[in-house]
Amino acid sequence: MASFSGGFGIQTTEVVRKLLFLYIGVFILEFILKFAYPPLLINILTFVGLSPGLVLDHFFIWQILTYNILHDPNSILHILFQMLALWMFGSSLEAHWGTRNFVKYYLFCVFGGGVLPILTHVAGFHSTGVIGTSAAVGGMIIAYGLIWPNRELLIFGLFPMKAKYYSILFLVILGFVSLSSGVPVSSEIGGALFGILYFLYYTKIKYRFGISLPSFSFSRWRQKRKMNRWQDEMKNREKAKEEVDRLLEKISKEGINSLNRKEKKFLKEASAKYYDAQQH
């Protein structure tokens, strides 16, 4: 549909490639189940897709993120446009930001695309279930237009258009395709809005006003947990050593028979756990 004047032949990046395989693979599975076992497909769509009523009434919290992996099995056009956008904009953003920052942004947009339909549901604007990557795609298109607003794209390889205008055009087309597939456009809007907030925070607010939001890193949490466990183990070793020294002193003065059953058991377990382990 479009190509970069500077070359739209950017190599498909690692995460984008895996996402393409995931989405297309799940879509093929949905398509097969539509004919082979429709009840199972309905259960999957109900359990994994986003239903605001289920999230609010039955605490299906995971749906705020999992809806993203499903697509409408009745509309090839729907997934085609989303995968095209994922490849076009996602690869450029991942190459520009790096894998880690791209994944953080992607998931934040998915989260936003899950939150907004729930908020509209609470406000009384009820809609059907939400599925698809419209939210993440909407966020990526917004980010692309903000980062490279004046980069020229060739529509159908013929008509030049700046990225900021092309981004708006693609969002509108994607919105119409989503509506024609029965998917609420609020998810796409939510992803785009959260994308704008994320982009503004990391490019404007954080540095201009010195506002820093709390962040969570699974690797740091795991490392801290490992360190805490090591510190607890060192404390337990020290306590065990002190108790072993006390019992050995008691044995040297009063004999082995001076120990009660509990003390003998502790001495045996401590010896096996700490001293024998050191010898090996």
The 8 nearest C-alpha neighbors of each residue, nearest first, counted from 0:
[[1, 155, 154, 2, 156, 153, 83, 152],
 [2, 0, 154, 153, 155, 156, 152, 3],
 [1, 3, 7, 153, 152, 156, 4, 6],
 [4, 2, 7, 152, 6, 5, 151, 153],
 [3, 5, 6, 151, 152, 2, 153, 7],
 [4, 6, 3, 7, 151, 150, 2, 152],
 [7, 5, 3, 8, 4, 2, 9, 152],
 [8, 6, 3, 2, 9, 5, 4, 87],
 [7, 9, 6, 10, 3, 2, 11, 5],
 [10, 8, 7, 11, 6, 91, 90, 12],
 [9, 11, 12, 8, 90, 91, 7, 94],
 [10, 12, 90, 16, 9, 15, 13, 86],
 [11, 13, 90, 15, 14, 16, 10, 93],
 [14, 12, 16, 15, 17, 11, 98, 90],
 [15, 13, 17, 16, 12, 18, 98, 93],
 [14, 16, 18, 12, 17, 13, 19, 90],
 [15, 17, 19, 13, 14, 18, 12, 11],
 [18, 16, 14, 20, 19, 15, 21, 13],
 [19, 17, 21, 15, 20, 16, 22, 14],
 [18, 20, 16, 22, 21, 17, 23, 15],
 [21, 19, 17, 23, 18, 22, 24, 16],
 [22, 20, 18, 24, 19, 23, 25, 17],
 [23, 21, 25, 19, 24, 20, 68, 18],
 [22, 24, 26, 20, 25, 21, 19, 27],
 [23, 25, 21, 27, 26, 22, 20, 28],
 [26, 24, 28, 22, 27, 23, 21, 29],
 [27, 25, 29, 23, 28, 24, 30, 22],
 [26, 28, 30, 24, 29, 25, 23, 31],
 [27, 29, 25, 31, 26, 30, 32, 24],
 [30, 28, 26, 32, 27, 31, 72, 33],
 [29, 31, 27, 33, 72, 28, 32, 26],
 [32, 30, 28, 33, 29, 34, 35, 27],
 [31, 33, 35, 36, 29, 34, 30, 37],
 [34, 32, 37, 30, 31, 35, 29, 36],
 [33, 35, 32, 31, 36, 37, 30, 29],
 [36, 34, 32, 33, 31, 37, 30, 39],
 [35, 37, 32, 38, 39, 34, 33, 40],
 [36, 38, 33, 40, 39, 32, 34, 41],
 [39, 37, 41, 40, 36, 42, 33, 32],
 [40, 38, 42, 41, 37, 36, 43, 32],
 [41, 39, 37, 43, 42, 38, 32, 44],
 [40, 42, 38, 44, 39, 43, 45, 37],
 [41, 43, 45, 39, 40, 44, 46, 38],
 [44, 42, 40, 46, 45, 41, 47, 39],
 [43, 45, 48, 41, 47, 42, 46, 40],
 [44, 46, 42, 43, 48, 47, 41, 50],
 [45, 47, 43, 44, 42, 48, 62, 49],
 [48, 46, 44, 65, 66, 43, 62, 45],
 [49, 47, 66, 44, 130, 45, 62, 46],
 [50, 48, 129, 62, 66, 128, 51, 63],
 [49, 51, 128, 53, 52, 54, 48, 129],
 [52, 50, 117, 54, 53, 55, 49, 120],
 [51, 53, 55, 50, 54, 56, 57, 120],
 [52, 54, 57, 56, 50, 51, 55, 59],
 [53, 55, 59, 58, 51, 52, 60, 57],
 [56, 54, 52, 53, 58, 57, 51, 59],
 [55, 57, 53, 52, 54, 58, 59, 51],
 [56, 58, 53, 54, 59, 55, 52, 60],
 [59, 57, 54, 60, 55, 56, 53, 61],
 [60, 58, 54, 61, 57, 53, 62, 55],
 [59, 61, 58, 62, 54, 63, 64, 55],
 [62, 60, 63, 59, 64, 65, 47, 54],
 [61, 63, 65, 49, 64, 60, 66, 47],
 [64, 62, 113, 61, 60, 110, 65, 49],
 [65, 63, 62, 66, 61, 110, 67, 109],
 [64, 66, 62, 67, 47, 68, 61, 63],
 [67, 65, 48, 130, 49, 62, 68, 64],
 [66, 68, 131, 132, 65, 69, 130, 64],
 [67, 69, 66, 22, 65, 131, 70, 132],
 [70, 68, 131, 130, 67, 66, 25, 48],
 [71, 69, 131, 130, 72, 26, 78, 68],
 [70, 72, 73, 74, 69, 180, 77, 130],
 [73, 71, 30, 74, 29, 70, 26, 75],
 [72, 74, 71, 75, 30, 180, 33, 70],
 [75, 73, 76, 77, 71, 72, 180, 78],
 [74, 76, 77, 78, 79, 73, 72, 71],
 [77, 75, 79, 74, 78, 80, 176, 81],
 [78, 76, 75, 74, 79, 80, 176, 177],
 [77, 79, 81, 80, 75, 76, 82, 70],
 [80, 78, 76, 82, 77, 81, 75, 83],
 [81, 79, 83, 78, 82, 77, 84, 76],
 [80, 82, 78, 84, 83, 79, 85, 77],
 [81, 83, 85, 79, 84, 80, 78, 86],
 [82, 84, 80, 86, 81, 85, 87, 79],
 [85, 83, 87, 81, 82, 86, 88, 80],
 [86, 84, 89, 82, 83, 87, 88, 81],
 [85, 87, 83, 84, 89, 90, 88, 82],
 [88, 86, 84, 85, 89, 83, 90, 91],
 [87, 89, 91, 85, 90, 84, 86, 139],
 [90, 88, 85, 92, 86, 91, 87, 93],
 [91, 89, 12, 93, 11, 92, 88, 86],
 [90, 92, 94, 88, 89, 93, 95, 9],
 [91, 93, 95, 89, 94, 90, 96, 88],
 [92, 94, 97, 96, 101, 90, 95, 98],
 [93, 95, 91, 92, 97, 96, 90, 12],
 [94, 96, 92, 93, 97, 91, 90, 101],
 [97, 95, 93, 100, 94, 92, 101, 98],
 [96, 98, 93, 94, 99, 100, 95, 101],
 [99, 97, 101, 93, 100, 102, 96, 14],
 [98, 100, 102, 101, 97, 103, 96, 93],
 [101, 99, 103, 102, 98, 97, 96, 104],
 [100, 102, 98, 104, 93, 99, 103, 96],
 [101, 103, 105, 99, 104, 100, 106, 98],
 [104, 102, 100, 106, 101, 105, 107, 99],
 [103, 105, 107, 101, 102, 106, 100, 108],
 [104, 106, 102, 108, 107, 103, 135, 101],
 [107, 105, 109, 108, 103, 104, 110, 102],
 [108, 106, 110, 104, 109, 105, 103, 111],
 [107, 109, 190, 111, 135, 105, 110, 106],
 [110, 108, 106, 112, 135, 107, 111, 134],
 [111, 109, 107, 113, 108, 112, 64, 63],
 [112, 110, 108, 190, 189, 114, 113, 193],
 [111, 113, 186, 189, 190, 134, 109, 110],
 [114, 112, 63, 110, 111, 115, 116, 186],
 [113, 115, 111, 117, 112, 116, 110, 118],
 [114, 116, 118, 189, 117, 113, 112, 119],
 [117, 115, 119, 118, 185, 114, 120, 186],
 [116, 118, 120, 51, 114, 115, 119, 121],
 [119, 117, 115, 121, 120, 116, 122, 114],
 [118, 120, 122, 116, 124, 121, 117, 115],
 [121, 119, 125, 117, 124, 123, 118, 122],
 [122, 120, 118, 123, 119, 117, 124, 125],
 [121, 123, 119, 120, 124, 118, 125, 117],
 [122, 124, 120, 121, 125, 119, 118, 126],
 [125, 123, 120, 119, 122, 126, 121, 116],
 [126, 124, 120, 123, 119, 127, 121, 122],
 [125, 127, 124, 128, 183, 120, 116, 129],
 [126, 128, 129, 183, 125, 182, 50, 181],
 [127, 129, 50, 49, 48, 126, 130, 182],
 [128, 130, 49, 182, 48, 183, 66, 50],
 [131, 129, 66, 48, 69, 70, 67, 49],
 [132, 130, 70, 67, 69, 133, 68, 66],
 [131, 133, 67, 135, 134, 136, 81, 68],
 [132, 134, 187, 136, 131, 135, 137, 186],
 [135, 133, 190, 187, 112, 137, 186, 109],
 [136, 134, 108, 109, 138, 137, 132, 133],
 [135, 137, 139, 133, 138, 134, 132, 140],
 [138, 136, 191, 134, 140, 135, 187, 139],
 [137, 139, 191, 194, 190, 135, 141, 136],
 [140, 138, 136, 142, 141, 137, 143, 135],
 [139, 141, 143, 137, 142, 138, 166, 136],
 [140, 142, 138, 144, 139, 143, 145, 191],
 [143, 141, 139, 145, 144, 140, 146, 138],
 [144, 142, 140, 146, 145, 141, 147, 139],
 [143, 145, 163, 148, 141, 162, 147, 142],
 [146, 144, 142, 143, 148, 147, 141, 163],
 [145, 147, 143, 144, 148, 142, 141, 149],
 [148, 146, 150, 144, 149, 145, 143, 162],
 [149, 147, 163, 144, 162, 145, 150, 146],
 [150, 148, 161, 147, 162, 151, 163, 144],
 [151, 149, 162, 147, 161, 148, 152, 3],
 [152, 150, 161, 160, 4, 162, 159, 149],
 [153, 151, 3, 160, 2, 159, 4, 161],
 [152, 154, 159, 156, 1, 2, 158, 157],
 [153, 155, 1, 158, 156, 157, 0, 159],
 [156, 154, 0, 1, 157, 153, 158, 2],
 [155, 157, 153, 154, 1, 2, 158, 0],
 [158, 156, 155, 153, 154, 159, 1, 2],
 [157, 159, 154, 153, 156, 160, 155, 152],
 [160, 158, 153, 152, 151, 154, 157, 161],
 [159, 161, 152, 151, 153, 165, 162, 158],
 [162, 160, 151, 149, 150, 163, 164, 152],
 [161, 163, 165, 148, 150, 164, 144, 166],
 [164, 162, 144, 148, 166, 165, 161, 167],
 [165, 163, 167, 166, 162, 161, 168, 160],
 [164, 166, 162, 168, 167, 163, 169, 161],
 [167, 165, 169, 163, 164, 168, 140, 162],
 [166, 168, 170, 164, 165, 169, 171, 163],
 [169, 167, 165, 171, 166, 170, 172, 164],
 [168, 170, 172, 166, 171, 167, 173, 165],
 [171, 169, 173, 167, 168, 172, 174, 166],
 [170, 172, 174, 168, 169, 173, 167, 175],
 [173, 171, 169, 175, 174, 170, 176, 168],
 [172, 174, 170, 176, 171, 175, 169, 177],
 [173, 175, 171, 177, 172, 176, 184, 170],
 [176, 174, 178, 172, 177, 173, 179, 171],
 [175, 177, 173, 179, 174, 178, 77, 172],
 [178, 176, 182, 174, 180, 175, 179, 173],
 [177, 179, 181, 175, 180, 182, 176, 174],
 [178, 180, 176, 177, 181, 175, 182, 174],
 [181, 179, 177, 178, 182, 176, 74, 77],
 [180, 182, 178, 179, 177, 183, 127, 71],
 [181, 183, 177, 178, 180, 129, 184, 130],
 [184, 182, 185, 178, 129, 186, 181, 126],
 [183, 185, 187, 186, 174, 182, 188, 177],
 [186, 184, 188, 183, 187, 116, 189, 115],
 [185, 187, 112, 189, 134, 184, 188, 116],
 [186, 188, 134, 133, 190, 184, 189, 185],
 [189, 187, 185, 191, 186, 190, 192, 184],
 [190, 188, 112, 111, 186, 192, 115, 187],
 [191, 189, 134, 108, 112, 111, 138, 187],
 [190, 192, 138, 137, 194, 188, 189, 193],
 [193, 191, 195, 189, 194, 190, 188, 196],
 [192, 194, 196, 190, 111, 195, 191, 108],
 [193, 195, 138, 191, 197, 192, 196, 108],
 [194, 196, 198, 192, 193, 197, 199, 191],
 [197, 195, 193, 199, 194, 198, 200, 192],
 [198, 196, 194, 200, 195, 199, 193, 201],
 [197, 199, 195, 196, 201, 200, 194, 202],
 [200, 198, 196, 202, 203, 197, 201, 195],
 [199, 201, 204, 197, 205, 198, 203, 202],
 [200, 202, 198, 199, 205, 203, 197, 204],
 [201, 203, 199, 200, 198, 204, 205, 206],
 [204, 202, 199, 200, 207, 205, 206, 201],
 [203, 205, 200, 207, 208, 206, 199, 202],
 [206, 204, 210, 209, 200, 201, 203, 207],
 [205, 207, 209, 204, 208, 203, 202, 210],
 [206, 208, 204, 203, 209, 205, 210, 202],
 [209, 207, 210, 204, 206, 205, 203, 211],
 [208, 210, 205, 206, 207, 211, 204, 203],
 [211, 209, 205, 208, 212, 204, 206, 207],
 [210, 212, 205, 209, 213, 206, 214, 204],
 [211, 213, 214, 210, 205, 200, 209, 215],
 [214, 212, 211, 215, 210, 216, 205, 200],
 [215, 213, 212, 216, 211, 217, 219, 103],
 [216, 214, 217, 213, 220, 219, 218, 212],
 [215, 217, 219, 218, 220, 214, 221, 222],
 [216, 218, 220, 219, 221, 215, 222, 223],
 [217, 219, 221, 220, 216, 222, 223, 215],
 [220, 218, 222, 216, 221, 217, 223, 215],
 [219, 221, 217, 223, 218, 222, 224, 216],
 [222, 220, 224, 218, 219, 223, 217, 225],
 [221, 223, 219, 225, 224, 220, 218, 226],
 [224, 222, 226, 220, 225, 221, 219, 227],
 [225, 223, 221, 227, 226, 222, 220, 228],
 [224, 226, 222, 228, 223, 227, 221, 229],
 [227, 225, 229, 223, 228, 224, 230, 222],
 [228, 226, 230, 224, 229, 225, 223, 231],
 [227, 229, 231, 225, 226, 230, 232, 224],
 [228, 230, 232, 226, 227, 231, 225, 233],
 [231, 229, 227, 233, 232, 228, 226, 234],
 [232, 230, 228, 234, 233, 229, 227, 235],
 [231, 233, 229, 235, 230, 234, 236, 228],
 [234, 232, 236, 230, 235, 231, 237, 229],
 [235, 233, 231, 237, 236, 232, 238, 230],
 [236, 234, 232, 238, 237, 233, 239, 231],
 [235, 237, 239, 233, 234, 238, 240, 232],
 [238, 236, 240, 234, 239, 235, 233, 241],
 [237, 239, 235, 241, 240, 236, 234, 242],
 [238, 240, 236, 242, 237, 241, 235, 243],
 [241, 239, 243, 237, 242, 238, 236, 244],
 [240, 242, 238, 244, 239, 243, 237, 245],
 [241, 243, 245, 239, 240, 244, 246, 238],
 [242, 244, 240, 246, 245, 241, 239, 247],
 [245, 243, 247, 241, 242, 246, 240, 248],
 [246, 244, 242, 248, 243, 247, 249, 241],
 [245, 247, 249, 243, 248, 244, 250, 242],
 [248, 246, 250, 244, 249, 245, 243, 251],
 [247, 249, 251, 245, 246, 250, 244, 252],
 [248, 250, 246, 252, 247, 251, 253, 245],
 [251, 249, 254, 247, 255, 253, 248, 252],
 [250, 252, 248, 249, 254, 253, 247, 255],
 [253, 251, 249, 250, 254, 248, 247, 257],
 [252, 254, 250, 249, 257, 251, 255, 256],
 [255, 253, 250, 256, 257, 251, 252, 249],
 [256, 254, 250, 257, 258, 253, 251, 249],
 [255, 257, 258, 254, 259, 253, 250, 263],
 [258, 256, 255, 254, 253, 259, 250, 249],
 [259, 257, 256, 262, 255, 263, 260, 250],
 [258, 260, 262, 261, 263, 257, 256, 264],
 [259, 261, 263, 262, 264, 258, 265, 256],
 [260, 262, 264, 263, 259, 265, 258, 266],
 [263, 261, 265, 259, 264, 260, 258, 266],
 [264, 262, 266, 260, 265, 261, 258, 267],
 [263, 265, 261, 267, 262, 266, 268, 260],
 [266, 264, 262, 268, 267, 263, 269, 261],
 [267, 265, 263, 269, 264, 268, 270, 262],
 [266, 268, 270, 264, 265, 269, 263, 271],
 [269, 267, 271, 265, 270, 266, 272, 264],
 [270, 268, 272, 266, 271, 267, 273, 265],
 [269, 271, 274, 267, 268, 272, 273, 266],
 [272, 270, 275, 268, 269, 273, 274, 267],
 [273, 271, 269, 270, 268, 276, 274, 275],
 [272, 274, 276, 270, 269, 275, 271, 277],
 [273, 275, 270, 277, 276, 271, 272, 278],
 [274, 276, 271, 278, 277, 273, 270, 272],
 [277, 275, 279, 273, 274, 278, 272, 271],
 [278, 276, 274, 279, 275, 273, 272, 271],
 [279, 277, 275, 276, 274, 273, 271, 272],
 [278, 276, 277, 275, 274, 273, 271, 272]]
